[in-house]
C-alpha cells in the first residue's frame, strides 16, 4: 500500500496541483475513522474465478441487465445522490463486488463514515483490483477509480482519508453489490472468509447468530410491515426473486415476464423465533390458496412461495405447509410453492419500509387468528 499511496500522490499532484491538495488536506476530520491500517490476511486466489474471464457484453445487453442508475453510474460515469443510496450507511460485515462483473473490490473492514454521503473505504481489497485515471469532467480535476475487469466507473479517490496512507475511496453504491459474510461461501467467495475471521469471532460474542428466510405472499409492502414487527426478526428487505431476469425493475417484474415474485428477505434470530414459527406467521398473513393472486393484486409476481435456504428449511416448509393444508382453516388446497432460494434482487429504495414511510398506504395483508 505504501508504494500504491506514493503512486497515487504522484498522480494527484500531477493533475490537481498543490493548491487542490492543500484544500483537501484542510477538510474537516472524518468521523468514525479506522484507527490504523490493519495487516490483511492473505486471500488464496482462485484462477478460474468468473470475473477474471469476464467479457463485456454489448451496450444493449448491459442496459437490459442493469438497473437504470447502475447503468448510468458504471457505464456513463454518473454520480448518485449523497445520503440517498443503498450502502452509504451499511455497517454489516461483508464484501463489496462490482455490480457488473462480480469482481471483489472492497470490504467492510476498510469502510468508514467519512460524512460525505457515499460509501467510503481506506483501500481496495487488493491494490490491483482497481485502476486509476485523470478525470477532468465537471470543471475540476480528480482521480477516477474503475474496476479492473469490467472497466466499470466506481467513483473517485481523494488524499483526505484516515490511516497512514491517507486515501479515501469515495464509491457509488450503484456500482456495487454487497455480499454479507454469511453468504460469501454460497455465492462463490469462500476464499475471502479469511478476511473476516477475527470479525466473526468478535461478532459471536457481541451479536446473536442469525439466519435468512425468503418468503413471497403478494405485495411485499404489507408483508414487510407485519414481518418487521415480529419479535426475533432482526431485519427485512423487500425485493424480487425466483425468476431469470438479472437486476429487474419493479415495472419489469409487474409485467410478469421476468418470472420473479415480490418477496421479503428476513434476517431473524433463531434463538428468539424459529423458522417454523416464522412460517406460522407467514401462512396467517396471506391467503396461500389463491394461485398468483392476493386480494386485488393479480399476476405471477404475487404468488405464494417459500424460497428455502438449505435442506432443513425445505423439510420444515413441507411440514408446515402440510399441517396448514390439513388444518381446515382454508376451504381450498394450499398452493404455496416450495423452491430453492436463488438470486435475490433488492427492490428500489422507495419500496423499502413503504408503510413506515406512508402510514395508511395500500395493503391487503393482516394476521388471521
Secondary structure, DSSP 8 states (H G I E B T S, - for coil): -HHHHHHHHHHHHHHHHHHHHHHHHTS---TT--SS----------TT-GGGG-----HHHHHHHS-HHHHHHHHH-----TTSSSSTT----EEEEETTT--EEEEGGGEE--SSSSEEESS-SSGGGEEEEEE-GGGS-EEEEEETTT--EEEEEES--STTTT-EEEE-GGGEEEEEGGGTTTTT-GGGGGGGHHHHHHHHHHS--EEEEEEEES-HHHHHHHHTTSTTEEEEEEEEESSS-TT--HHHHHTT-S--EEEEEEEEETTTS-HHHHHHHHHHHS-TTSTTEETTEESGGG-EEEEESSHHHHHHHHHHHHHHHHSSSSSS----EEEE----EE--GGGTTHHHHSTT---------
